[in-house]
Amino acid sequence: MPEGNILHRIARVHGQWLVGRSFTADSPQGRFSAGARHLSGRRLVSVDAHGKHLFHLFEGGVRLHLHLGLFGHLRHFRSRAPPPSAACRLRLASPQVTLHLAGPQACELLGPEEEAQLRSRLGQDPLRPDASPSRAFEALRRGRIPLAAALLDQERIAGVGNILRAEALFLARLPPLRPASELRLADFERLWEALRLLMEDAARDGRIVTPHAPPAPWETPGKRREDRFSVYDRAGQPCPRCATPISRVTLAGRGLFFCPGCQTPHGHTASVARRKVMEHAPKT
């Protein structure tokens, strides 16, 4: 699933290339035909990202909400666009720019109250100018679930995914399995700043590059050449700070990567971390 930096990057691209234009809208797949008819012929007024959600405002107060989810993707064409695929949920076409949307988790028109209710359920987004770090701090500290699990709760902090949590926790030197309720203000401030800088750089450059990360292994099939991580997807490889092998454990069904030397308090080993994960694993 795209993390928040990708959605903010998309919003910026749409702000540059789509805002101010009128579009012919249709739904080649057929699942959004009524909504497309309501959009067709309207001018796009603004685009806004909040966490992993996109909000497009068209003239007349028509609001389009998009959430790509696991399988959604957007394709943009600056000139003549190819025919849409059979899975294309929404096509916005103009003489200059065309957009194809396929496989989203959500593609819907919302009224003002519905949009406000949705936004009220989202946590603080480090990339939004109206974000409140103090509210994010209090939200993260609710309950004793592991800090790494709390970071993926979109009602606490919006936009953080598996890569960003691993890299930000590493940069902030925080134990990922520490209970969230034990998070101190100074630790949170380092974490928030790490998230903000990582996400801002990634939104601007289109890739996540952790400061001082080792060179990416170009020979690994399927790995994006642009991304460079310190801990994510580097299990067994040396930590770039202390050379301790990076650990991978499973937390709530997701791979969690961290350095047991830099990020485990009081010199705990990776085996201790794994035991903590098992304590928080759901009962079957």
Secondary structure, DSSP 8 states (H G I E B T S, - for coil): ---HHHHHHHHHHHHHHTTT-B-EEE-TTSTTHHHHHHHTT-BEEEEEEETTEEEEEETTTEEEEEE-TTT-EEEEESSS-----TTEEEEEE-SS-EEEEES-SEEEEE-HHHHHHHHHTS-B-TTSTT--HHHHHHHHTSSSSBHHHHHT-TTTBSS--HHHHHHHHHHTT--TTSBGGG--HHHHHHHHHHHHHHHHHHHHHSS-B-TT-----TTSTT--SS-B-SSTT-TTSB-TTT--B-EEEEETTEEEEE-TTTSSGGG--HHHHHHHHHHHS---
